[in-house]
């Protein structure tokens, strides 16, 4: 999926609501990024420039692509064309706030939600503060402000489709991201979500989400991807959201990510009625030992039952396997591959080696095992692959993929 910049659009909408004039530039579809930046700065003459950084790399251990160098070039270009301070934000930035700020050479950065923090930072800059007292603000060489995650997401506007979706976006081929909640209390050993969004689950009201879906549908967009980390949790929120979407009769094609637990027949029926066409199941492994190491709260039997419920409802199912975790063995790898085959999924994303992110249990394990140093900021991609599997697992996974067209 092309990751359209929903986060940046939400910050832009909140900044407009706070009374600021905002100009928007999406470089994803720019044929000449440098020319687009130069023209935008010349026309708008910004007092502050905000840049959203979504990804640091592509998470592929075999040949990782580092994605910050183009950001560094854009920051440098902004400095050439304007004296406005450059502020970073976004999911990728929030995982490595100090390291990214240092690497790309921006002036400030905001870790976490930006809808409240960015307007507060603008007020501070306007009043002449060298270091604005906004939540989650980083300034090179100074201590960071504490991150605060607003609990009431409905306090912030959702962006109108025409304000952030490029006219060149295909209404039939591209999926528009939708977010009904933020934060995750699950603390999976490898996951950075709690660093980016906090560990408290924060939801938008079902009514506000449906009202926004109605705008998207009126603008001609039908393929909508719920990017909530766990669409089905909390279950009551998911069920109410699906009820209201179904009642609105919007004729949508929905995709979502499901934590394979607490997915009963009622929820599956409501998802089907709301227009859900595909659910991605993040089960990661079938080995009980590996799942416990991941801090997962389900087992293979629950995954099988939930996958079966989706199949009976006619909802396509995609799975995720992450091989090479701490405690992984050849036997546990084969157990997971055999399990994936037995589910008869419509698609499977298979990953060898696990990207190590700061402030995760996996990071601590890697340090204890001497795989990474205490001073490694992990900005350059580092991966965990269980000892004893390095000479065997990559080829085993390649052979598995080659024999199955439904595996990526």
C-alpha positions as CSV (number, residue, x, y, z in Angstrom):
1,X,0.0,0.0,0.0
2,X,1.2,3.5,-0.8
3,X,1.3,5.1,2.7
4,X,-0.6,8.3,2.2
5,X,0.3,11.0,4.8
6,X,-2.6,10.9,7.1
7,X,-0.6,11.9,10.2
8,X,0.7,15.0,8.5
9,X,-2.8,15.8,7.3
10,X,-4.1,15.6,10.8
11,X,-1.5,18.0,12.1
12,X,-2.2,20.4,9.3
13,X,-5.9,20.3,10.1
14,X,-5.3,21.0,13.8
15,X,-2.9,23.8,12.9
16,X,-5.5,25.5,10.7
17,X,-8.1,25.1,13.5
18,X,-5.6,26.8,15.9
19,X,-5.7,29.9,13.6
20,X,-2.6,29.4,11.5
21,X,-2.2,29.7,7.7
22,X,-1.0,26.3,6.3
23,X,0.4,25.3,3.0
24,X,0.6,21.6,2.2
25,X,3.1,19.8,0.0
26,X,3.0,16.0,-0.6
27,X,6.3,14.9,-2.2
28,X,5.1,11.3,-2.8
29,X,3.7,12.2,-6.2
30,X,6.2,14.9,-7.1
31,X,8.2,14.2,-10.2
32,X,10.9,16.6,-9.1
33,X,10.9,17.0,-5.3
34,X,13.5,19.7,-5.2
35,X,11.6,21.9,-7.7
36,X,8.4,21.3,-5.8
37,X,10.0,22.4,-2.5
38,X,11.6,25.5,-4.1
39,X,8.3,26.6,-5.6
40,X,6.3,26.0,-2.5
41,X,8.7,28.0,-0.3
42,X,8.8,30.9,-2.9
43,X,5.0,31.1,-3.1
44,X,4.1,30.7,0.6
45,X,7.1,32.2,2.4
46,X,6.7,30.1,5.5
47,X,7.7,31.2,9.0
48,X,8.0,27.5,10.1
49,X,8.5,24.4,8.0
50,X,7.2,21.0,9.2
51,X,8.4,17.7,7.7
52,X,6.8,14.3,8.5
53,X,9.2,11.3,8.6
54,X,7.2,8.1,8.4
55,X,9.9,5.4,7.7
56,X,13.6,5.0,8.6
57,X,14.2,2.0,6.4
58,X,12.3,-0.8,4.7
59,X,12.9,-3.4,7.5
60,X,14.4,-6.0,5.1
61,X,17.4,-7.7,6.7
62,X,18.9,-9.1,3.5
63,X,19.4,-5.7,1.8
64,X,17.9,-2.9,3.9
65,X,17.1,0.4,2.2
66,X,18.0,3.4,4.5
67,X,15.4,6.1,3.8
68,X,16.7,9.2,5.7
69,X,19.1,10.5,3.1
70,X,16.3,12.0,0.9
71,X,14.9,13.7,4.1
72,X,18.3,15.1,4.8
73,X,18.5,16.5,1.3
74,X,15.1,18.1,1.7
75,X,16.1,19.7,5.0
76,X,19.2,21.1,3.4
77,X,17.2,22.5,0.5
78,X,14.7,24.1,2.9
79,X,17.7,25.8,4.7
80,X,18.9,27.1,1.3
81,X,15.6,28.5,0.3
82,X,14.3,29.8,3.7
83,X,15.4,31.0,7.1
84,X,12.4,29.4,8.7
85,X,13.1,26.7,11.4
86,X,12.6,23.2,10.3
87,X,10.5,20.9,12.6
88,X,10.4,17.1,12.2
89,X,7.6,14.8,13.2
90,X,6.0,11.5,12.2
91,X,6.1,7.9,13.3
92,X,9.7,7.3,12.0
93,X,11.0,10.4,13.7
94,X,9.2,9.5,17.0
95,X,11.1,6.2,17.2
96,X,14.5,7.9,17.0
97,X,13.9,11.6,18.0
98,X,17.5,12.5,18.9
99,X,19.2,10.4,16.3
100,X,17.1,11.5,13.4
101,X,17.3,15.2,14.4
102,X,21.0,14.9,14.5
103,X,21.3,13.0,11.3
104,X,19.2,15.2,9.1
105,X,20.2,18.5,10.7
106,X,16.8,19.9,11.4
107,X,16.2,22.5,14.1
108,X,13.5,20.9,16.2
109,X,11.4,17.7,16.4
110,X,8.2,16.6,18.0
111,X,7.9,13.1,19.4
112,X,4.3,11.6,19.5
113,X,1.1,13.2,18.5
114,X,1.5,16.5,16.8
115,X,-2.1,18.0,16.8
116,X,-1.6,19.8,20.1
117,X,2.2,20.0,20.2
118,X,2.8,21.6,16.9
119,X,0.4,24.6,17.4
120,X,1.9,25.0,20.9
121,X,5.4,25.0,19.4
122,X,4.3,27.7,16.9
123,X,3.0,29.9,19.8
124,X,6.3,29.5,21.6
125,X,8.3,30.4,18.5
126,X,6.1,33.4,17.9
127,X,6.7,34.7,21.4
128,X,10.5,34.5,20.9
129,X,11.2,31.3,22.9
130,X,14.4,29.7,21.8
131,X,13.1,26.4,23.1
132,X,9.3,26.3,23.0
133,X,7.7,24.5,25.9
134,X,5.5,22.1,23.9
135,X,5.1,18.4,24.7
136,X,7.6,16.1,23.1
137,X,9.8,18.8,21.6
138,X,13.4,18.0,20.9
139,X,16.0,20.7,20.3
140,X,19.6,19.6,19.5
141,X,21.8,19.7,22.6
142,X,19.0,20.2,25.2
143,X,16.8,17.9,27.3
144,X,13.5,16.9,25.6
145,X,10.1,18.1,26.9
146,X,8.0,15.2,28.3
147,X,5.8,13.5,25.8
148,X,2.0,13.9,26.4
149,X,-0.5,11.9,24.4
150,X,-3.9,13.7,24.3
151,X,-6.6,11.3,25.5
152,X,-9.6,12.8,23.6
153,X,-8.9,12.3,19.9
154,X,-12.3,13.8,19.0
155,X,-10.9,17.2,20.1
156,X,-8.9,17.3,16.9
157,X,-10.3,17.6,13.4
158,X,-10.0,15.0,10.7
159,X,-8.8,16.4,7.4
160,X,-11.1,17.1,4.5
161,X,-10.3,14.8,1.6
162,X,-9.5,17.6,-0.8
163,X,-7.0,19.1,1.7
164,X,-4.5,16.2,1.7
165,X,-5.3,13.5,-1.0
166,X,-3.6,14.4,-4.3
167,X,-5.9,14.6,-7.3
168,X,-3.5,12.1,-9.0
169,X,-4.5,9.4,-6.5
170,X,-6.5,6.6,-8.1
171,X,-9.9,6.2,-6.6
172,X,-9.9,2.5,-7.5
173,X,-6.3,1.4,-6.9
174,X,-5.1,3.3,-3.8
175,X,-6.2,2.6,-0.3
176,X,-7.0,5.6,1.9
177,X,-5.7,5.2,5.5
178,X,-8.2,5.5,8.3
179,X,-7.3,5.7,12.0
180,X,-10.0,5.2,14.7
181,X,-7.6,4.7,17.6
182,X,-4.0,5.2,18.8
183,X,-1.8,3.6,21.5
184,X,-1.3,0.0,22.4
185,X,-0.9,-1.6,25.9
186,X,0.2,-5.0,24.5
187,X,3.9,-4.4,24.6
188,X,5.0,-7.0,22.1
189,X,8.7,-7.5,22.5
190,X,9.7,-6.1,19.1
191,X,7.1,-3.4,18.6
192,X,7.7,0.4,18.7
193,X,4.0,1.4,18.8
194,X,4.0,2.4,22.5
195,X,7.0,4.7,21.9
196,X,5.2,6.4,18.9
197,X,1.6,6.5,20.2
198,X,1.8,5.7,23.9
199,X,0.7,2.6,25.8
200,X,-2.8,3.9,26.6
201,X,-5.4,3.0,24.0
202,X,-7.2,6.2,22.8
203,X,-10.2,6.0,20.5
204,X,-12.2,8.3,18.4
205,X,-16.0,8.1,18.7
206,X,-17.6,5.8,16.2
207,X,-19.8,8.7,15.1
208,X,-16.8,11.0,14.2
209,X,-15.2,8.2,12.3
210,X,-18.3,7.4,10.3
211,X,-18.9,11.1,9.5
212,X,-15.3,11.2,8.1
213,X,-15.9,8.0,6.1
214,X,-19.0,9.7,4.7
215,X,-16.8,12.5,3.4
216,X,-14.3,10.2,1.9
217,X,-17.1,8.2,0.1
218,X,-18.7,11.4,-1.2
219,X,-15.3,12.3,-2.6
220,X,-15.3,9.0,-4.6
221,X,-13.0,6.9,-2.3
222,X,-14.2,3.4,-1.5
223,X,-11.0,1.4,-0.6
224,X,-10.3,2.4,3.0
225,X,-7.5,0.8,5.1
226,X,-7.9,0.9,8.9
227,X,-4.4,1.4,10.1
228,X,-5.2,0.9,13.8
229,X,-2.6,-1.5,15.2
230,X,-5.4,-3.8,16.5
231,X,-8.7,-3.0,14.9
232,X,-10.6,-5.5,17.2
233,X,-9.3,-4.1,20.5
234,X,-11.2,-3.0,22.5
235,X,-13.9,-5.3,21.2
236,X,-16.8,-3.0,22.2
237,X,-15.3,-0.1,20.3
238,X,-14.8,-2.3,17.2
239,X,-18.3,-3.6,17.3
240,X,-19.9,-0.2,17.7
241,X,-17.8,1.2,14.9
242,X,-18.9,-1.6,12.6
243,X,-22.5,-1.2,13.5
244,X,-22.5,2.5,12.7
245,X,-20.6,1.9,9.4
246,X,-23.1,-0.8,8.4
247,X,-26.0,1.5,9.3
248,X,-24.6,4.3,7.2
249,X,-24.8,2.1,4.1
250,X,-21.7,3.6,2.5
251,X,-20.8,0.6,0.3
252,X,-17.1,0.5,1.4
253,X,-14.3,-1.9,0.8
254,X,-12.4,-2.1,4.1
255,X,-9.1,-3.6,5.2
256,X,-7.9,-3.9,8.8
257,X,-5.2,-5.4,11.1
258,X,-6.5,-7.8,13.7
259,X,-4.9,-9.0,16.9
260,X,-5.9,-12.7,16.8
261,X,-7.7,-12.8,20.1
262,X,-11.2,-11.8,21.2
263,X,-12.6,-12.0,17.7
264,X,-16.0,-13.7,18.2
265,X,-18.7,-14.6,15.6
266,X,-20.6,-11.4,16.4
267,X,-17.6,-9.2,15.6
268,X,-16.8,-11.1,12.4
269,X,-20.5,-10.7,11.2
270,X,-20.4,-7.0,12.0
271,X,-17.1,-6.5,10.2
272,X,-18.6,-8.3,7.1
273,X,-21.7,-6.1,7.2
274,X,-19.6,-3.0,7.5
275,X,-17.8,-3.9,4.3
276,X,-14.6,-5.6,5.5
277,X,-13.0,-7.4,2.6
278,X,-9.7,-8.4,4.1
279,X,-8.2,-8.8,7.6
280,X,-4.5,-9.1,8.3
281,X,-3.7,-11.5,11.2
282,X,-0.5,-10.6,13.0
283,X,0.2,-14.0,14.6
284,X,3.9,-13.9,13.8
285,X,4.6,-17.5,14.9
286,X,2.9,-20.8,15.8
287,X,5.4,-21.9,18.4
288,X,4.2,-21.5,22.0
289,X,7.7,-20.7,23.1
290,X,8.3,-18.0,20.5
291,X,4.9,-16.5,21.1
292,X,5.6,-16.1,24.8
293,X,8.9,-14.5,24.0
294,X,7.1,-12.0,21.8
295,X,4.7,-11.3,24.7
296,X,1.7,-12.4,22.6
297,X,-1.5,-13.1,24.5
298,X,-2.9,-15.8,22.2
299,X,-2.0,-19.3,21.0
300,X,-2.1,-21.1,17.7
301,X,-5.5,-22.6,18.4
302,X,-7.0,-19.2,18.8
303,X,-5.4,-18.0,15.5
304,X,-6.9,-21.1,13.7
305,X,-10.4,-20.5,15.1
306,X,-10.4,-16.8,14.2
307,X,-9.0,-17.5,10.7
308,X,-11.8,-20.0,10.2
309,X,-14.5,-17.5,11.2
310,X,-13.2,-14.9,8.7
311,X,-13.1,-17.6,6.0
312,X,-16.7,-18.6,6.7
313,X,-17.7,-15.0,6.4
314,X,-16.0,-14.6,3.0
315,X,-13.4,-12.2,4.4
316,X,-9.9,-12.6,2.8
317,X,-7.2,-13.4,5.3
318,X,-3.5,-12.3,5.2
319,X,-1.1,-13.6,7.8
320,X,2.3,-12.4,9.1
321,X,5.2,-14.6,10.2
322,X,8.4,-13.2,11.8
323,X,11.1,-15.9,11.9
324,X,14.4,-15.8,13.8
325,X,13.2,-14.4,17.1
326,X,15.0,-15.2,20.4
327,X,14.5,-18.8,21.2
328,X,13.7,-19.7,17.6
329,X,15.0,-23.1,16.4
330,X,14.7,-25.1,13.2
331,X,11.9,-27.1,14.7
332,X,9.9,-23.9,15.7
333,X,10.5,-22.5,12.2
334,X,9.1,-25.6,10.6
335,X,6.2,-25.6,13.0
336,X,5.2,-22.1,12.0
337,X,5.6,-22.8,8.3
338,X,3.4,-25.9,8.5
339,X,0.9,-24.0,10.5
340,X,0.7,-21.2,7.9
341,X,0.1,-23.8,5.2
342,X,-2.7,-25.4,7.2
343,X,-4.6,-22.1,7.4
344,X,-5.1,-21.8,3.6
345,X,-4.6,-18.1,3.8
346,X,-5.1,-15.7,0.8
347,X,-1.7,-14.2,1.5
348,X,1.3,-14.4,3.8
349,X,4.0,-11.8,4.6
350,X,7.1,-13.8,5.7
351,X,10.0,-11.9,7.4
352,X,13.4,-13.3,8.3
353,X,15.2,-11.4,11.0
354,X,13.5,-8.8,13.2
355,X,14.3,-5.0,13.1
356,X,15.5,-3.9,16.5
357,X,14.0,-0.7,17.8
358,X,14.9,1.4,20.8
359,X,13.0,1.0,24.1
360,X,11.8,-2.5,23.3
361,X,12.3,-5.8,25.0
362,X,14.0,-7.1,21.9
363,X,16.5,-4.3,22.1
364,X,17.3,-5.3,25.7
365,X,17.8,-8.9,24.7
366,X,20.1,-8.0,21.9
367,X,22.2,-5.8,24.2
368,X,22.4,-8.6,26.8
369,X,23.5,-11.0,24.1
370,X,26.2,-8.6,22.9
371,X,24.6,-8.2,19.4
372,X,24.4,-4.4,19.7
373,X,26.4,-2.0,21.8
374,X,25.1,0.1,24.6
375,X,25.8,3.3,22.6
376,X,24.2,2.0,19.3
377,X,21.3,4.4,18.6
378,X,19.9,1.7,16.1
379,X,19.2,4.4,13.5
380,X,21.3,2.3,11.0
381,X,19.1,-0.8,10.6
382,X,20.1,-3.7,13.0
383,X,18.3,-7.0,13.0
384,X,17.9,-9.9,15.4
385,X,18.3,-13.5,14.0
386,X,18.6,-16.3,16.5
387,X,22.0,-17.9,16.8
388,X,22.4,-21.1,14.7
389,X,19.9,-20.0,12.1
390,X,21.9,-17.5,10.1
391,X,23.3,-20.0,7.6
392,X,20.0,-21.9,7.2
393,X,16.9,-19.8,7.7
394,X,17.3,-17.3,4.8
395,X,17.5,-20.0,2.2
396,X,14.7,-22.1,3.9
397,X,12.4,-19.1,3.7
398,X,13.4,-18.3,0.1
399,X,12.6,-21.9,-0.9
400,X,9.3,-21.7,1.0
401,X,8.3,-18.5,-0.8
402,X,9.4,-19.8,-4.2
403,X,7.0,-22.8,-3.9
404,X,3.9,-20.6,-2.9
405,X,2.6,-17.8,-5.0
406,X,0.6,-16.5,-2.1
407,X,3.6,-15.8,0.1
408,X,5.6,-12.6,0.0
